[in-house]
Amino acid sequence: MSRTLEFDIIPRLVDVHRAPFPPGHPHADVEDALGSTDHRPSTRDVEDFVQLVLAREHLPAQAFVDALGQRGMSVETIYLDLLAPAAQHLNYLWAQDLCEFTQVTLGLARLQRLLHELSPSLGGGGQRPFRGNARRVLLLPACGEKQTFGLSMVAEFFHHAGWEVDRGHGPLDTQAVEFAQSEWFDVIGLAAGSETRLEPLRRSILDIRRLSRNKEVRVMVGGPIFAGHPERVKFVGADACGLDGKKAPVHAERLIALRLRNH
């Protein structure tokens, strides 16, 4: 790891801060990938970034992100095209026994820290102030889910869209029902990453609709198990699948607008 950092990744990072490479230079492709607002981080950039995240010190990963921002890359792009794929790659390394659980835990904690530090810059002008009648959303992972970085990112987009966001304090299980019963939420978002969570999720959503303080609460679901599978969204009884980053608040507003239009 240290040799890779010293002789490959760190030199590429340093290159980002230098003047643009002339056409044909061996590292010109790196300049294109990291130095322009017209390009997104490549797969190699994400993999290199993950190695920085797994390094002993936090500063290299922070410097990598800072370099992207200094070159004009938007916070949204860093969120969606660097941090989110990095979290997915960490989970892949763990699933393939290429990385220890403690390393993945540390890496995800560092991504969470970077997400938090970037948060004030999201949307350019910071978050919108809460309205007196601000929408409220509850976001929770399915029972047994360990990795919740994606949901943290969704929470940031809701927060900066002017929503009041509640993340609870653990996996949903009965918690989502208890929250829905005791407090008013316009939307409840539940995330799941495994097909084994579908049946428990279906039962939770049934209980939410039956016991919710807001009898017309809208339920959104998200996670890889729903991608390209609308029948699963229907099976669990959700109103929509839309916990996919910056579009999540837009989907939620549409659900509320549709509810109001039907009255």
MIDOSE-1310 file (N, C-alpha, C; in nm, 2 decimals, decimal comma, always signed):
residues 263
msrt	+0,08/-0,12/+0,00/+0,00/+0,00/+0,00/+0,09/+0,13/+0,00; +0,18/+0,13/+0,09/+0,27/+0,25/+0,10/+0,35/+0,28/-0,02; +0,39/+0,17/-0,09/+0,47/+0,18/-0,21/+0,38/+0,23/-0,32; +0,26/+0,18/-0,33/+0,17/+0,23/-0,43/+0,14/+0,38/-0,42
lefd	+0,11/+0,42/-0,29/+0,09/+0,56/-0,26/+0,21/+0,65/-0,30; +0,33/+0,60/-0,27/+0,45/+0,68/-0,29/+0,49/+0,70/-0,44; +0,47/+0,59/-0,51/+0,52/+0,59/-0,65/+0,42/+0,60/-0,76; +0,29/+0,59/-0,72/+0,19/+0,60/-0,83/+0,08/+0,71/-0,80
iipr	+0,01/+0,69/-0,69/-0,11/+0,77/-0,66/-0,07/+0,91/-0,62; +0,03/+0,93/-0,53/+0,07/+1,06/-0,48/+0,12/+1,14/-0,60; +0,21/+1,09/-0,68/+0,26/+1,17/-0,80/+0,15/+1,21/-0,89; +0,04/+1,13/-0,91/-0,07/+1,17/-0,99/-0,15/+1,28/-0,92
lvdv	-0,16/+1,28/-0,79/-0,22/+1,38/-0,72/-0,15/+1,51/-0,73; -0,02/+1,51/-0,71/+0,07/+1,63/-0,73/+0,05/+1,69/-0,87; +0,04/+1,60/-0,97/+0,02/+1,65/-1,10/-0,10/+1,74/-1,12; -0,21/+1,71/-1,04/-0,33/+1,78/-1,05/-0,31/+1,93/-1,02
hrap	-0,21/+1,96/-0,93/-0,19/+2,10/-0,89/-0,10/+2,17/-0,98; -0,03/+2,10/-1,07/+0,06/+2,17/-1,16/-0,01/+2,23/-1,28; +0,06/+2,30/-1,36/+0,01/+2,36/-1,49/-0,04/+2,25/-1,58; -0,13/+2,28/-1,67/-0,18/+2,18/-1,76/-0,07/+2,11/-1,84
fppg	-0,09/+1,98/-1,86/+0,01/+1,91/-1,94/-0,01/+1,94/-2,09; +0,10/+1,95/-2,17/+0,09/+1,97/-2,31/+0,02/+1,85/-2,38; -0,04/+1,87/-2,49/-0,10/+1,76/-2,56/+0,00/+1,65/-2,59; -0,04/+1,53/-2,57/+0,06/+1,42/-2,60/+0,14/+1,38/-2,48
hpha	+0,14/+1,46/-2,37/+0,21/+1,42/-2,25/+0,16/+1,29/-2,20; +0,24/+1,20/-2,14/+0,19/+1,08/-2,08/+0,08/+1,09/-1,98; +0,08/+1,21/-1,90/-0,02/+1,23/-1,80/-0,13/+1,32/-1,84; -0,14/+1,35/-1,97/-0,24/+1,44/-2,01/-0,38/+1,39/-1,99
dved	-0,40/+1,25/-1,99/-0,53/+1,19/-1,97/-0,57/+1,21/-1,82; -0,47/+1,22/-1,73/-0,50/+1,25/-1,59/-0,55/+1,39/-1,58; -0,49/+1,48/-1,65/-0,53/+1,62/-1,65/-0,67/+1,63/-1,70; -0,70/+1,56/-1,80/-0,84/+1,56/-1,86/-0,94/+1,51/-1,76
algs	-0,90/+1,40/-1,69/-1,00/+1,34/-1,60/-1,02/+1,42/-1,47; -0,92/+1,48/-1,42/-0,93/+1,55/-1,29/-0,93/+1,70/-1,30; -0,89/+1,76/-1,42/-0,87/+1,90/-1,42/-0,97/+1,98/-1,49; -1,08/+1,92/-1,53/-1,18/+1,99/-1,61/-1,31/+1,97/-1,56
tdhr	-1,39/+2,08/-1,56/-1,53/+2,07/-1,51/-1,62/+1,99/-1,61; -1,56/+1,96/-1,73/-1,64/+1,88/-1,83/-1,62/+1,73/-1,82; -1,54/+1,69/-1,72/-1,51/+1,55/-1,71/-1,55/+1,50/-1,56; -1,59/+1,38/-1,55/-1,62/+1,32/-1,42/-1,50/+1,23/-1,39
pstr	-1,49/+1,19/-1,26/-1,38/+1,10/-1,22/-1,40/+0,97/-1,29; -1,29/+0,92/-1,34/-1,29/+0,79/-1,41/-1,29/+0,67/-1,31; -1,31/+0,55/-1,36/-1,30/+0,43/-1,28/-1,16/+0,42/-1,21; -1,06/+0,46/-1,28/-0,92/+0,45/-1,22/-0,91/+0,56/-1,11
dved	-0,97/+0,67/-1,13/-0,96/+0,78/-1,03/-1,03/+0,73/-0,90; -1,15/+0,66/-0,92/-1,22/+0,61/-0,80/-1,13/+0,51/-0,73; -1,07/+0,42/-0,81/-0,99/+0,31/-0,74/-0,87/+0,37/-0,67; -0,81/+0,47/-0,74/-0,69/+0,53/-0,67/-0,74/+0,61/-0,54
fvql	-0,85/+0,67/-0,55/-0,91/+0,74/-0,44/-0,93/+0,65/-0,32; -0,99/+0,53/-0,35/-1,01/+0,43/-0,25/-0,88/+0,39/-0,18; -0,77/+0,38/-0,25/-0,65/+0,35/-0,19/-0,60/+0,46/-0,09; -0,63/+0,58/-0,13/-0,60/+0,70/-0,04/-0,69/+0,69/+0,08
vlar	-0,81/+0,66/+0,06/-0,91/+0,65/+0,18/-0,86/+0,54/+0,27; -0,80/+0,43/+0,22/-0,75/+0,32/+0,31/-0,61/+0,35/+0,36; -0,55/+0,46/+0,33/-0,42/+0,49/+0,38/-0,42/+0,52/+0,53; -0,30/+0,52/+0,59/-0,30/+0,54/+0,73/-0,34/+0,68/+0,77
ehlp	-0,31/+0,78/+0,69/-0,34/+0,92/+0,72/-0,46/+0,96/+0,64; -0,54/+1,06/+0,70/-0,66/+1,11/+0,63/-0,62/+1,21/+0,53; -0,51/+1,28/+0,54/-0,48/+1,40/+0,45/-0,47/+1,37/+0,31; -0,41/+1,25/+0,26/-0,41/+1,23/+0,12/-0,55/+1,23/+0,05
aqaf	-0,64/+1,16/+0,11/-0,78/+1,16/+0,06/-0,84/+1,30/+0,05; -0,82/+1,37/+0,16/-0,87/+1,51/+0,17/-0,81/+1,59/+0,06; -0,68/+1,58/+0,04/-0,61/+1,65/-0,07/-0,66/+1,62/-0,21; -0,69/+1,49/-0,23/-0,74/+1,45/-0,36/-0,88/+1,52/-0,39
vdal	-0,96/+1,52/-0,29/-1,09/+1,59/-0,30/-1,08/+1,74/-0,32; -0,98/+1,80/-0,24/-0,96/+1,94/-0,25/-0,91/+1,98/-0,39; -0,83/+1,89/-0,45/-0,77/+1,92/-0,58/-0,88/+1,92/-0,69; -0,98/+1,83/-0,67/-1,09/+1,83/-0,77/-1,17/+1,96/-0,75
gqrg	-1,20/+2,00/-0,63/-1,27/+2,13/-0,61/-1,20/+2,25/-0,66; -1,07/+2,25/-0,64/-0,99/+2,37/-0,69/-0,99/+2,37/-0,84; -1,01/+2,26/-0,91/-1,01/+2,26/-1,05/-1,15/+2,28/-1,11; -1,25/+2,31/-1,02/-1,38/+2,35/-1,06/-1,48/+2,24/-1,07
msve	-1,45/+2,12/-1,02/-1,55/+2,01/-1,02/-1,66/+2,04/-0,91; -1,78/+2,03/-0,95/-1,89/+2,06/-0,86/-1,90/+1,96/-0,74; -1,96/+2,01/-0,63/-1,97/+1,92/-0,51/-2,06/+1,80/-0,55; -2,17/+1,83/-0,63/-2,26/+1,72/-0,67/-2,18/+1,61/-0,74
tiyl	-2,09/+1,65/-0,83/-2,02/+1,56/-0,91/-1,93/+1,48/-0,82; -1,86/+1,54/-0,72/-1,78/+1,47/-0,63/-1,86/+1,38/-0,54; -1,98/+1,42/-0,50/-2,07/+1,33/-0,42/-2,10/+1,21/-0,50; -2,16/+1,23/-0,62/-2,22/+1,12/-0,70/-2,12/+1,04/-0,78
dlla	-2,01/+1,10/-0,82/-1,92/+1,03/-0,91/-1,79/+0,99/-0,85; -1,76/+1,03/-0,73/-1,64/+0,99/-0,66/-1,67/+0,92/-0,52; -1,74/+0,99/-0,43/-1,77/+0,94/-0,30/-1,86/+0,81/-0,31; -1,97/+0,82/-0,38/-2,06/+0,71/-0,39/-2,00/+0,59/-0,45
paaq	-1,93/+0,60/-0,57/-1,86/+0,49/-0,63/-1,75/+0,43/-0,54; -1,69/+0,52/-0,46/-1,58/+0,48/-0,37/-1,64/+0,39/-0,26; -1,76/+0,43/-0,21/-1,82/+0,34/-0,11/-1,86/+0,21/-0,16; -1,91/+0,21/-0,29/-1,94/+0,08/-0,35/-1,82/-0,01/-0,38
hlny	-1,71/+0,06/-0,41/-1,58/-0,02/-0,44/-1,53/-0,08/-0,30; -1,54/+0,00/-0,20/-1,50/-0,05/-0,07/-1,58/-0,18/-0,03; -1,71/-0,17/-0,05/-1,80/-0,29/-0,03/-1,76/-0,41/-0,12; -1,72/-0,38/-0,24/-1,68/-0,48/-0,33/-1,55/-0,55/-0,28
lwaq	-1,45/-0,47/-0,24/-1,33/-0,52/-0,19/-1,35/-0,61/-0,07; -1,45/-0,57/+0,02/-1,48/-0,65/+0,13/-1,55/-0,78/+0,09; -1,64/-0,77/+0,00/-1,71/-0,89/-0,04/-1,62/-0,99/-0,11; -1,52/-0,94/-0,17/-1,42/-1,03/-0,24/-1,30/-1,07/-0,15
dlce	-1,31/-1,04/-0,03/-1,20/-1,07/+0,07/-1,07/-1,01/+0,03; -1,08/-0,89/-0,03/-0,96/-0,82/-0,07/-0,93/-0,71/+0,03; -1,01/-0,70/+0,13/-1,00/-0,59/+0,23/-1,06/-0,64/+0,36; -1,00/-0,61/+0,47/-1,06/-0,65/+0,60/-1,17/-0,56/+0,64
ftqv	-1,26/-0,61/+0,73/-1,38/-0,54/+0,77/-1,34/-0,41/+0,84; -1,23/-0,41/+0,92/-1,19/-0,29/+0,99/-1,14/-0,18/+0,90; -1,08/-0,22/+0,79/-1,04/-0,13/+0,68/-1,16/-0,06/+0,62; -1,25/-0,15/+0,58/-1,37/-0,09/+0,52/-1,45/+0,00/+0,61
tlgl	-1,46/-0,03/+0,74/-1,52/+0,05/+0,84/-1,45/+0,19/+0,85; -1,32/+0,18/+0,85/-1,24/+0,31/+0,86/-1,26/+0,39/+0,73; -1,26/+0,32/+0,62/-1,27/+0,39/+0,49/-1,41/+0,46/+0,48; -1,51/+0,39/+0,52/-1,65/+0,45/+0,51/-1,66/+0,56/+0,61
arlq	-1,59/+0,55/+0,72/-1,60/+0,66/+0,82/-1,53/+0,79/+0,76; -1,42/+0,77/+0,68/-1,35/+0,88/+0,62/-1,44/+0,94/+0,51; -1,51/+0,85/+0,43/-1,60/+0,91/+0,33/-1,71/+0,99/+0,40; -1,76/+0,94/+0,51/-1,86/+1,01/+0,58/-1,81/+1,15/+0,63
rllh	-1,68/+1,16/+0,67/-1,62/+1,28/+0,71/-1,61/+1,38/+0,59; -1,57/+1,32/+0,48/-1,55/+1,41/+0,36/-1,69/+1,46/+0,32; -1,79/+1,37/+0,32/-1,93/+1,41/+0,29/-1,97/+1,53/+0,38; -1,94/+1,52/+0,51/-1,98/+1,62/+0,60/-1,91/+1,75/+0,57
elsp	-1,78/+1,74/+0,54/-1,70/+1,86/+0,52/-1,74/+1,93/+0,39; -1,79/+1,86/+0,29/-1,83/+1,92/+0,16/-1,97/+1,97/+0,17; -2,05/+1,93/+0,27/-2,19/+1,96/+0,28/-2,22/+2,11/+0,27; -2,15/+2,20/+0,34/-2,18/+2,35/+0,33/-2,17/+2,40/+0,19
slgg	-2,09/+2,34/+0,10/-2,07/+2,39/-0,04/-2,17/+2,33/-0,14; -2,26/+2,23/-0,09/-2,35/+2,17/-0,18/-2,45/+2,27/-0,24; -2,47/+2,28/-0,37/-2,56/+2,37/-0,43/-2,51/+2,51/-0,44; -2,38/+2,54/-0,41/-2,32/+2,66/-0,43/-2,34/+2,76/-0,32
ggqr	-2,47/+2,79/-0,29/-2,50/+2,89/-0,19/-2,54/+2,83/-0,05; -2,50/+2,70/-0,02/-2,54/+2,65/+0,10/-2,68/+2,60/+0,10; -2,73/+2,55/+0,22/-2,86/+2,50/+0,23/-2,97/+2,61/+0,22; -3,09/+2,57/+0,18/-3,20/+2,67/+0,18/-3,25/+2,67/+0,33
pfrg	-3,29/+2,79/+0,38/-3,34/+2,79/+0,51/-3,47/+2,71/+0,53; -3,49/+2,65/+0,64/-3,61/+2,58/+0,67/-3,73/+2,67/+0,66; -3,84/+2,63/+0,60/-3,96/+2,71/+0,60/-4,04/+2,67/+0,73; -4,13/+2,76/+0,77/-4,21/+2,73/+0,89/-4,29/+2,60/+0,87
narr	-4,32/+2,57/+0,74/-4,40/+2,45/+0,72/-4,31/+2,35/+0,63; -4,18/+2,34/+0,67/-4,09/+2,26/+0,59/-4,14/+2,12/+0,58; -4,11/+2,05/+0,47/-4,14/+1,91/+0,45/-4,05/+1,83/+0,55; -4,10/+1,72/+0,60/-4,03/+1,64/+0,69/-4,01/+1,50/+0,62
vlll	-3,89/+1,45/+0,63/-3,86/+1,31/+0,57/-3,78/+1,23/+0,68; -3,82/+1,11/+0,69/-3,75/+1,01/+0,77/-3,68/+0,91/+0,68; -3,55/+0,90/+0,70/-3,47/+0,81/+0,62/-3,40/+0,70/+0,71; -3,43/+0,58/+0,67/-3,37/+0,47/+0,75/-3,33/+0,35/+0,67
pacg	-3,23/+0,28/+0,71/-3,19/+0,15/+0,64/-3,27/+0,04/+0,68; -3,29/-0,06/+0,60/-3,36/-0,18/+0,63/-3,29/-0,26/+0,75; -3,36/-0,33/+0,82/-3,31/-0,41/+0,94/-3,20/-0,50/+0,89; -3,08/-0,49/+0,96/-2,97/-0,57/+0,92/-2,87/-0,51/+0,83
ekqt	-2,91/-0,39/+0,76/-2,82/-0,33/+0,67/-2,70/-0,26/+0,75; -2,58/-0,28/+0,71/-2,46/-0,23/+0,78/-2,41/-0,10/+0,72; -2,42/-0,09/+0,58/-2,36/+0,02/+0,51/-2,46/+0,12/+0,48; -2,45/+0,24/+0,53/-2,56/+0,34/+0,51/-2,50/+0,47/+0,45
fgls	-2,39/+0,46/+0,39/-2,33/+0,58/+0,33/-2,42/+0,64/+0,23; -2,47/+0,56/+0,14/-2,56/+0,61/+0,04/-2,68/+0,69/+0,09; -2,74/+0,64/+0,20/-2,85/+0,71/+0,27/-2,80/+0,84/+0,33; -2,68/+0,84/+0,38/-2,63/+0,97/+0,43/-2,62/+1,07/+0,32
mvae	-2,58/+1,03/+0,20/-2,57/+1,12/+0,09/-2,71/+1,17/+0,05; -2,81/+1,08/+0,05/-2,95/+1,12/+0,02/-2,99/+1,23/+0,12; -2,96/+1,20/+0,25/-3,00/+1,29/+0,35/-2,94/+1,43/+0,33; -2,82/+1,44/+0,28/-2,76/+1,57/+0,25/-2,84/+1,65/+0,14
ffhh	-2,88/+1,58/+0,04/-2,96/+1,64/-0,07/-3,09/+1,69/-0,02; -3,16/+1,61/+0,06/-3,28/+1,66/+0,12/-3,26/+1,78/+0,21; -3,16/+1,77/+0,29/-3,13/+1,88/+0,38/-3,10/+2,01/+0,31; -3,03/+2,00/+0,20/-3,00/+2,13/+0,12/-3,11/+2,17/+0,03
agwe	-3,21/+2,08/+0,02/-3,33/+2,12/-0,06/-3,43/+2,19/+0,04; -3,40/+2,20/+0,16/-3,49/+2,27/+0,26/-3,58/+2,18/+0,34; -3,55/+2,05/+0,33/-3,63/+1,96/+0,41/-3,58/+1,94/+0,55; -3,66/+1,91/+0,65/-3,62/+1,86/+0,78/-3,60/+1,71/+0,77
vdrg	-3,48/+1,67/+0,80/-3,44/+1,53/+0,78/-3,42/+1,46/+0,92; -3,48/+1,35/+0,93/-3,45/+1,27/+1,05/-3,40/+1,13/+1,01; -3,28/+1,10/+1,07/-3,22/+0,97/+1,03/-3,24/+0,86/+1,14; -3,32/+0,88/+1,24/-3,34/+0,78/+1,34/-3,21/+0,75/+1,42
hgpl	-3,20/+0,63/+1,47/-3,08/+0,60/+1,55/-3,05/+0,45/+1,53; -3,08/+0,40/+1,41/-3,05/+0,26/+1,39/-3,13/+0,20/+1,27; -3,12/+0,06/+1,25/-3,19/+0,00/+1,15/-3,34/+0,01/+1,17; -3,42/+0,00/+1,06/-3,56/+0,04/+1,07/-3,64/-0,06/+1,16
dtqa	-3,65/-0,19/+1,12/-3,72/-0,29/+1,20/-3,85/-0,22/+1,25; -3,87/-0,21/+1,38/-4,00/-0,15/+1,43/-3,98/+0,00/+1,44; -3,85/+0,05/+1,43/-3,83/+0,19/+1,45/-3,91/+0,28/+1,36; -3,91/+0,25/+1,23/-3,98/+0,33/+1,13/-4,13/+0,34/+1,17
vefa	-4,19/+0,23/+1,22/-4,33/+0,24/+1,25/-4,35/+0,32/+1,38; -4,26/+0,31/+1,47/-4,27/+0,39/+1,60/-4,25/+0,54/+1,56; -4,16/+0,58/+1,48/-4,14/+0,72/+1,44/-4,26/+0,77/+1,37; -4,31/+0,69/+1,27/-4,43/+0,73/+1,19/-4,55/+0,75/+1,28
qsew	-4,56/+0,67/+1,39/-4,68/+0,67/+1,47/-4,67/+0,79/+1,57; -4,55/+0,83/+1,61/-4,54/+0,94/+1,71/-4,51/+1,08/+1,65; -4,46/+1,08/+1,52/-4,43/+1,21/+1,46/-4,48/+1,22/+1,32; -4,50/+1,34/+1,28/-4,55/+1,37/+1,14/-4,44/+1,37/+1,04
fdvi	-4,45/+1,29/+0,94/-4,36/+1,29/+0,82/-4,44/+1,30/+0,69; -4,39/+1,38/+0,60/-4,45/+1,38/+0,47/-4,41/+1,26/+0,39; -4,28/+1,22/+0,40/-4,22/+1,11/+0,33/-4,14/+1,03/+0,42; -4,14/+0,90/+0,40/-4,05/+0,81/+0,47/-3,97/+0,73/+0,36
glaa	-3,84/+0,74/+0,37/-3,75/+0,67/+0,28/-3,68/+0,55/+0,34; -3,69/+0,43/+0,28/-3,63/+0,31/+0,34/-3,54/+0,25/+0,23; -3,42/+0,22/+0,27/-3,32/+0,17/+0,18/-3,28/+0,02/+0,22; -3,27/-0,06/+0,11/-3,24/-0,20/+0,13/-3,14/-0,24/+0,03
gset	-3,05/-0,33/+0,06/-2,94/-0,38/-0,03/-2,94/-0,53/-0,06; -3,04/-0,60/-0,01/-3,04/-0,74/-0,03/-3,19/-0,79/-0,05; -3,21/-0,89/-0,13/-3,34/-0,94/-0,16/-3,40/-1,00/-0,03; -3,32/-1,04/+0,06/-3,37/-1,10/+0,18/-3,45/-1,00/+0,27
rlep	-3,43/-0,87/+0,24/-3,50/-0,76/+0,31/-3,63/-0,73/+0,26; -3,67/-0,79/+0,14/-3,80/-0,75/+0,08/-3,92/-0,78/+0,16; -3,93/-0,90/+0,21/-4,05/-0,94/+0,29/-4,06/-0,86/+0,42; -3,95/-0,85/+0,50/-3,96/-0,76/+0,62/-3,99/-0,62/+0,58
lrrs	-3,94/-0,57/+0,47/-3,97/-0,43/+0,43/-4,11/-0,42/+0,39; -4,17/-0,52/+0,33/-4,31/-0,51/+0,29/-4,40/-0,50/+0,42; -4,36/-0,58/+0,52/-4,44/-0,58/+0,65/-4,42/-0,45/+0,72; -4,30/-0,39/+0,71/-4,28/-0,26/+0,78/-4,37/-0,15/+0,71
ildi	-4,37/-0,15/+0,58/-4,45/-0,05/+0,51/-4,60/-0,07/+0,53; -4,65/-0,19/+0,54/-4,79/-0,21/+0,58/-4,82/-0,15/+0,71; -4,73/-0,17/+0,81/-4,75/-0,12/+0,95/-4,74/+0,03/+0,95; -4,65/+0,09/+0,87/-4,64/+0,23/+0,86/-4,77/+0,29/+0,81
rrls	-4,82/+0,24/+0,71/-4,95/+0,30/+0,65/-5,06/+0,28/+0,75; -5,06/+0,17/+0,82/-5,17/+0,15/+0,91/-5,17/+0,24/+1,04; -5,05/+0,27/+1,09/-5,03/+0,33/+1,21/-4,98/+0,48/+1,20; -4,94/+0,52/+1,09/-4,88/+0,65/+1,07/-4,97/+0,76/+1,12
rnke	-4,91/+0,86/+1,18/-4,98/+0,98/+1,23/-5,03/+1,06/+1,10; -4,95/+1,06/+1,00/-4,99/+1,11/+0,87/-5,05/+1,00/+0,79; -5,18/+1,00/+0,78/-5,25/+0,88/+0,71/-5,22/+0,88/+0,56; -5,17/+0,99/+0,51/-5,14/+0,99/+0,37/-4,98/+1,00/+0,34
vrvm	-4,91/+0,95/+0,44/-4,76/+0,96/+0,42/-4,72/+0,88/+0,29; -4,62/+0,93/+0,23/-4,57/+0,87/+0,11/-4,44/+0,80/+0,14; -4,42/+0,68/+0,09/-4,31/+0,59/+0,12/-4,23/+0,57/-0,01; -4,10/+0,60/+0,00/-4,00/+0,58/-0,10/-3,90/+0,47/-0,06
vggp	-3,86/+0,40/-0,16/-3,75/+0,29/-0,13/-3,63/+0,32/-0,22; -3,52/+0,26/-0,18/-3,40/+0,27/-0,26/-3,31/+0,16/-0,23; -3,20/+0,15/-0,32/-3,11/+0,04/-0,30/-3,09/-0,04/-0,43; -2,98/-0,11/-0,44/-2,95/-0,18/-0,57/-3,05/-0,29/-0,60
ifag	-3,12/-0,34/-0,50/-3,22/-0,45/-0,53/-3,34/-0,40/-0,61; -3,36/-0,26/-0,61/-3,48/-0,21/-0,68/-3,44/-0,16/-0,82; -3,32/-0,14/-0,85/-3,28/-0,09/-0,98/-3,32/-0,18/-1,09; -3,41/-0,13/-1,18/-3,46/-0,21/-1,29/-3,56/-0,32/-1,25
hper	-3,61/-0,31/-1,13/-3,71/-0,41/-1,08/-3,83/-0,33/-1,02; -3,92/-0,27/-1,10/-4,04/-0,21/-1,05/-4,13/-0,30/-0,98; -4,13/-0,43/-1,02/-4,22/-0,52/-0,95/-4,18/-0,54/-0,80; -4,06/-0,51/-0,77/-4,02/-0,52/-0,62/-4,07/-0,40/-0,55
vkfv	-4,07/-0,29/-0,62/-4,13/-0,17/-0,55/-4,27/-0,19/-0,52; -4,34/-0,25/-0,62/-4,49/-0,28/-0,60/-4,50/-0,38/-0,49; -4,42/-0,48/-0,49/-4,43/-0,59/-0,39/-4,42/-0,54/-0,25; -4,33/-0,45/-0,22/-4,31/-0,40/-0,08/-4,42/-0,29/-0,05
gada	-4,49/-0,24/-0,15/-4,60/-0,15/-0,12/-4,55/+0,00/-0,12; -4,44/+0,03/-0,18/-4,39/+0,17/-0,18/-4,46/+0,25/-0,29; -4,45/+0,38/-0,27/-4,51/+0,47/-0,37/-4,42/+0,49/-0,49; -4,29/+0,48/-0,46/-4,19/+0,51/-0,56/-4,05/+0,46/-0,52
cgld	-3,97/+0,44/-0,62/-3,83/+0,41/-0,60/-3,75/+0,53/-0,64; -3,69/+0,60/-0,55/-3,62/+0,73/-0,59/-3,52/+0,78/-0,49; -3,46/+0,69/-0,41/-3,35/+0,74/-0,32/-3,22/+0,72/-0,39; -3,20/+0,81/-0,49/-3,08/+0,80/-0,58/-3,00/+0,92/-0,58
gkka	-2,99/+0,99/-0,47/-2,90/+1,11/-0,46/-2,98/+1,24/-0,48; -2,93/+1,32/-0,57/-2,99/+1,46/-0,58/-3,13/+1,46/-0,63; -3,18/+1,35/-0,70/-3,31/+1,35/-0,75/-3,41/+1,31/-0,64; -3,37/+1,26/-0,53/-3,46/+1,21/-0,43/-3,56/+1,32/-0,38
pvha	-3,51/+1,44/-0,35/-3,61/+1,54/-0,31/-3,71/+1,57/-0,42; -3,67/+1,57/-0,54/-3,76/+1,60/-0,65/-3,87/+1,49/-0,66; -3,83/+1,36/-0,65/-3,93/+1,26/-0,65/-4,02/+1,27/-0,54; -3,97/+1,31/-0,42/-4,06/+1,32/-0,30/-4,16/+1,44/-0,32
erli	-4,11/+1,55/-0,37/-4,20/+1,66/-0,40/-4,31/+1,62/-0,50; -4,28/+1,54/-0,60/-4,38/+1,50/-0,69/-4,48/+1,41/-0,63; -4,44/+1,32/-0,54/-4,54/+1,24/-0,47/-4,64/+1,32/-0,39; -4,58/+1,42/-0,32/-4,67/+1,51/-0,24/-4,77/+1,59/-0,33
alrl	-4,71/+1,64/-0,44/-4,80/+1,71/-0,53/-4,91/+1,63/-0,59; -4,87/+1,50/-0,62/-4,97/+1,41/-0,67/-5,08/+1,38/-0,57; -5,04/+1,37/-0,44/-5,14/+1,34/-0,34/-5,23/+1,46/-0,32; -5,18/+1,58/-0,33/-5,26/+1,70/-0,32/-5,35/+1,72/-0,43
rnh	-5,31/+1,68/-0,55/-5,39/+1,70/-0,67/-5,51/+1,61/-0,67; -5,49/+1,49/-0,60/-5,60/+1,39/-0,60/-5,71/+1,43/-0,50; -5,69/+1,54/-0,42/-5,79/+1,58/-0,32/-5,88/+1,68/-0,38
